[in-house]
């Protein structure tokens, strides 16, 4: 697996910008039609405005959010796949989960999509149940609706 040095630099700059909450630097390395597709969210965030919204919400939920790459898993001419770990203290609402003040550590798999040497977007997979467990969220399942009588 060979990762072109320029792409590796773009990826490192992006991750550093995520961890320091530097939106300007984060978007500087991305294409103008960038996206962020988070597996736990119904629709991808498409375009700089929506990608900005996604990161701002994440950083509001975890103001001390930091991410690191644990290892590089695969790479080809269009993408790089990494195993990441992010951590932070749950001090704001995140994906509908109210703040608890609890610290979380989350493992994630990220597919980084490139166009040339610019980052086009991310597809992010992580276990939301793991976050819910770490923050002590009570997870309820709605009772099945009874079939209506005719």
N, C-alpha and C positions, 0 to 999 in steps of 0.2 A: 504494500500500500504506500503509494507516494503522494504526498500532499504538496501542491505547488507552494513555494515560500510566500508568495503574495497573498494567496488565499488564507494560509495559516496566520499571517499578520493581520488580515482583515478580521478573521475569527477572534483572535486574541484581543484586538482593539474593541470589538463588539462586546465581548464578555467583560472586559474591564469597564466599559461604559455602562453595562447593565449593573455591575456591582457598585459603581460610584454614582449611579442614577444620573448619568450625564446624557440627556436626551439628544442634544445637538450632536455629540460624537457618535452616539448610537446610530442615528439616522444618516449621518454622513457616509457611512460605509455601506448603506443599503440603496437599492434601486428606487426609482421614483414610483414604481408600482409594487412596492414591498408588501409582504404579508406576514402574519403570525397566526398559525393554526394550532390552537391549544385543544388537545383531545377532549377535555372536560367541558368545553364551551361549544354551544350549538353551531355557531358560524365562525369562519375565520375572520380575523381582523385584516382588512385589505386597504392598502394605501397608507401614506405617512400619518395622516390624521388619526385613523383607527388604530394603527400600530402604537402611536403615541398614547392613545387612550388606554390600550391594553397594559403598557408598561406603567403608566401613572397609577392605574388601579392596583397593579401588583405591588408597586412601591408604597402606596398608601396602606395596603394591608400588612406589609412587612417593611417598615421604614429602614430597617438595618439589613435588608436583603443583600445577600452575596451569593455568587455562583462560581463554581469552578468545574473544569473538565477533569474527570477522573481518568478517562482513557478514550483514545480514538479507536473506533470499532471498524469503520469502513470508509472508503473514499472512492469516487469515480470522477468522470469529467464534469459532472453536474452537481454533486453533493458530497458532504462529509457527514458521517454519523458519529455522534459522541455519547458517552455515558457521563452525565453531569450530576452534580450534587448542589442543591441550593439550600440555604438556611436563612432564617430570620425569625424575628419575634412578632407574633400575631397581634398587632396593635390597632389595626383598622379592618373594616369589612373586606373580605376577600371571597369572591365567588358566592356571595350571599351568606357567608359565615361571619357572625359578629365577632368582634375582637375579644380575645381571651387573655392576652398578655403572655401566652405560652410560646416557648421557643420550638421551632420545628426544623427538621432536617429531612430533605426530600430528594430521593434519587429520581432522575429523569433520563429519558432517551430523547435525543434531539437530532433531527435530520435538518442540516443546514443546506439550503438550496442556493446555488450560485448562478449568476449570469455573468460570464466573463470573470473578472476579479471582484465584482461587487456582490454583496449578499442580497439575494432576492427575497429570501424569507426563511422562516423556521417552522417545522412541524414538531410539536412538543408533546411527548407522552409521559404522564406521571400518574400515580395512584392517588386520586383525591381522597379515597378512604383512609389512606395512611395519614394524610393531613388531618382529617376529621378525628381520627383516633388520637393523634398527638395533642390536639387542642382540647380533647374531651367533649367534642360535639355529640349531641344526642341525635342519632339518625332514626327517623321514623318512616315507616312505610304506610301510605294511606290504605285504609281498609277498602276492599273491593266493593264497588257499587253493586247493589243487588239488581238483578235483571228486572226490568220494568214489566209489570203485568200488562197484558193487552186487554 
